[in-house]
């Protein structure tokens, strides 16, 4: 049985290691849907303002459920460049 992390990672929902402001949740959502981080943050804030109080629940839950992007080891990075 796959874990929640595995399913989210399979669908491309990961928190990037670079470009984070707080937890990287919105940057990861933007990355998944092909939006730059700052417009994604603005859109996320506008959506959450439309439904007051949801940001208290949604952001921490996504922060817990979304896996961090796996860091590439230096040897793997060098092999991919060659």
WOGIJO-V55861 format. One record per pair of residues at least 12 apart in sequence whose ideal C-beta (glycine too) atoms are under 10 Angstrom apart, sorted by the first residue. I is the first residue (numbers start at 1). J is the second residue. D is the distance in whole Angstrom. If there is no record, write none. Layout:
<<I | J | D> <I | J | D>>
This chain:
<<3 | 67 | 9> <4 | 64 | 9> <4 | 65 | 6> <4 | 66 | 9> <4 | 67 | 9> <5 | 65 | 8> <5 | 66 | 8> <5 | 67 | 4> <5 | 68 | 9> <6 | 67 | 8> <7 | 65 | 10> <7 | 67 | 10> <8 | 28 | 9> <8 | 32 | 9> <8 | 62 | 9> <8 | 65 | 7> <8 | 66 | 6> <8 | 67 | 6> <9 | 66 | 9> <9 | 67 | 5> <9 | 68 | 10> <9 | 69 | 9> <9 | 70 | 8> <11 | 32 | 7> <12 | 28 | 9> <12 | 29 | 10> <12 | 31 | 8> <12 | 32 | 5> <12 | 33 | 9> <13 | 25 | 9> <13 | 28 | 6> <13 | 29 | 7> <13 | 31 | 9> <13 | 32 | 5> <13 | 33 | 10> <13 | 62 | 9> <13 | 65 | 9> <13 | 66 | 6> <13 | 67 | 8> <14 | 27 | 10> <14 | 28 | 5> <14 | 31 | 8> <14 | 32 | 8> <14 | 66 | 6> <14 | 67 | 6> <14 | 68 | 7> <14 | 69 | 4> <14 | 70 | 8> <15 | 27 | 7> <15 | 28 | 5> <15 | 29 | 9> <15 | 31 | 9> <15 | 62 | 9> <15 | 63 | 8> <15 | 66 | 5> <15 | 67 | 7> <15 | 68 | 5> <15 | 69 | 6> <16 | 28 | 6> <16 | 30 | 9> <16 | 31 | 6> <16 | 37 | 9> <16 | 68 | 8> <16 | 69 | 5> <17 | 68 | 7> <17 | 69 | 5> <17 | 70 | 9> <17 | 71 | 6> <17 | 72 | 10> <18 | 69 | 9> <19 | 31 | 8> <19 | 36 | 9> <19 | 37 | 5> <19 | 38 | 10> <20 | 37 | 9> <20 | 68 | 10> <20 | 69 | 10> <21 | 37 | 8> <21 | 38 | 9> <21 | 41 | 7> <22 | 41 | 10> <22 | 59 | 8> <22 | 63 | 8> <23 | 59 | 8> <23 | 60 | 8> <23 | 62 | 8> <23 | 63 | 4> <23 | 64 | 9> <23 | 66 | 8> <23 | 68 | 9> <24 | 37 | 9> <24 | 62 | 10> <24 | 63 | 8> <24 | 66 | 8> <24 | 68 | 7> <24 | 69 | 8> <25 | 40 | 10> <25 | 41 | 10> <25 | 44 | 8> <25 | 58 | 9> <25 | 59 | 6> <25 | 60 | 9> <25 | 61 | 9> <25 | 62 | 5> <25 | 63 | 5> <25 | 64 | 10> <25 | 65 | 9> <25 | 66 | 6> <26 | 38 | 9> <26 | 40 | 5> <26 | 41 | 5> <26 | 42 | 9> <26 | 43 | 9> <26 | 44 | 5> <26 | 45 | 9> <26 | 59 | 8> <26 | 62 | 9> <27 | 40 | 7> <27 | 41 | 8> <27 | 69 | 10> <28 | 40 | 9> <28 | 62 | 8> <28 | 63 | 10> <28 | 66 | 6> <28 | 67 | 9> <28 | 68 | 9> <28 | 69 | 8> <29 | 41 | 9> <29 | 43 | 9> <29 | 44 | 7> <29 | 62 | 8> <29 | 66 | 8> <30 | 43 | 8> <30 | 44 | 8> <31 | 69 | 9> <32 | 66 | 10> <44 | 58 | 9> <44 | 59 | 8> <44 | 62 | 10>>
